[in-house]
């Protein structure tokens, strides 16, 4: 697939890294040559220096025969104009834009075919807000993801010494929960994936990905670790777009405090929230944190625009007694360094956002893609079409499907029914199949399994 990416910032670079590894023809456009040179040093792709909204620059980038344009510059207006130009002048089939302003997102006429012709509008701030809200609802989890309109959940938890299943083989899971069907989709021990078999023993510290019907997921989590007491008090460091969205999303169910350094931003934020308490100050100020009883906080969430401030305020809050700390960190090297240390969860904005983009790039009818383990693995929800003649999955038992090594089917959603996949489970047409892929090099083979032969009508 030939893809033109507009913008070489955090999101654009992350998209390029994910897509170039899958043998797509990638060209990246940005006004800053230094960013593009850094990308070219790391990946096999083309770059063009210039404005993403200029037709001449787009032509140089190969827009005339591109299959997709992904506009993820820092400017909403540039992204929207680029999509319109791509549609009207060059007839690019798929156009994706990063859009932050709620005024644009709330108006279908602006984004639709008669407006800027955007097929998919992505708001990173809203994606991150939804992601963090799930972590507040499930304080024991490292990641919480939903499939099939919320019918199935995938949670990642770190196994603790003393968990009922820790130190026991996976086959014992059925004995512990005879009435609940679940699947351990993958286990990571350090950076090494462990294939989950019946005799696989879960060790303390393992990162375990469990898949189950959403109503059963908390009971499954109890098998792997101690359940934390529910969250009541939340402190948010940073009152920008993400901090504001978080405060509004959480304030009805939790006691929320927001610390913001900028006085004018505090005034704006105080007008927009209903119950949350807005405080002007520095989140790295030990005196302020102490005065606001940070030691009583169930979760401290740092979402300022500065990685170092997020890291330092989270470390300080943890040292002062906050039960759990979550930090938004743009630099991936920092995320890998800090995750599971003093900082409980380090979130990469680009990795949290990229799933929506990947769902539009994947071949076959892919409805959901999540990036896992900071891009090392993926969870995919795809719909099976065709019949036994035209599709290599329809009418076949799981044990007869030629899944590549490193890929496993975790669950199937058939209408309103959730079916946890076992060796004798038969795939039917129109099933939503959830696949866990620990080796991303096998993704093209996984995609081919869902593709329908040209003879099917």
C-alpha positions, 0 to 999 in steps of 0.5 A: 500500500502506498501511504503519504504521512503528513507530519513527522511529530510523535504521532506521525513518526510512530505511524511511520514506524509501524507501517514501514515495518509491514512493507508499505511504501511510505513517504513522510512530509514535514516542514522541518528537515531535521525531523525527516532526516532523523526518520530516514536514518532509522527507517526505509522511507521517502521524505519531502520537506514542505507544507502539507497543504501545498499541492506541489509538495503533495505531488512531490510526495507521490499523492497522485497514485497514493492509496491513503493520506494520513494528515497528523500535523500539529495544525487541524486546519492544515490536516483538513485542507490536505484531506480536501486537496487529496480528495478533490485534486488527486482522488486519494481513496482513504483520507485520515486527519488528526483533529483536536478542536471539538468545533470540527469534531462535532460537525459532520458537515465540516468533516463529511464529503461536502466539507473537508472529505475526511474518512476518519477523524482522530482526536488523540486527546479523546483517545487518551482520555478514554484510555486513562478513564479505563485505568481508573476504573480498573486500578489493578490493570496495566491496560484495558481494551474493549472489543465488539462494542464492549462485549469482550475485554482484554486486560493486561495485569502484572501477576503478584505473588499470592495470586490464586493462579500464580505459580500454577499451570494455566490448566488450573484456571478452569478448576478455579472458575468452572462457570467462567470461560476465559483465555490467557491470550499471551504472557510476557516475561520481561521482554520475552513472549511466552506461548500460553499452553496448558502446562505454562506456569505463571510467575510473579512479575509476568505481564499477563493478557486475559480475554473474557466477556466484559461482565466476567473480567474482574473475576478473571483478574482476581486469579492473577493478583490482589484486587485493589480497593476502588478508586475514590480520590484522583489528582491530575497534574496538568489542566491542558486539553487532556487534563480538562477532558479527564476532569470532566469525565471523572468528576461525577464519580470521583473526588478530583483535583487538578493542578495547573501552573498557568493562571489563565488556564486555571480560570478557563478550566474552573469555568468548564468543570462542575465539581473538580477542584482546580488549583494553581501551582506546580505539580512538582512542588512538594509543599503544594502536594503535601498541602493537598494531601497527595498521600490520600490519593488513590491515583495520581495522573500526570498529563502536562505537556512536559515529559520531565515534569510528568516523570518528576511529579509522578515520582514525587507523588509516589514517594509521598504516598499516592497509591498509584501513579500514571504518567504521560510520556512522549519519548518512547525510550523513557516509557520503556525505562520507567514502566513498572518501576516507581511509575506504575503505568507510563503511557505513550500518547502515540502508541495509545492513538495508533490503533484507530489508524491501523484499523484502516490500514489492515487488509480484510474487514478489520474493525479494531486494532490495539497496539500492545506492549508499546508497539511490540504486539497487537490485538485485532478484531476482524470480521470473517466473510465469505464461505468455506470455498472463498475464505480459509477460516469459514467452517473450520475448527481452530486446530485446522486453521493455519495461524502463523507462529506468534498469533492466536485467536482469543475469542469470537463474538457471534451476534450477542454471544461471546465464545472463548476460542478452543481447539474445536471451536468452528468459525462461522461467516460474520463472526467477529474474531479477536486475534492476538499477535505477539510477532508483528512480522506475521501480520500479513499472514494473519490478514490473508486469512480474513481476505475473501477470494475474488470469486465470492459474491 
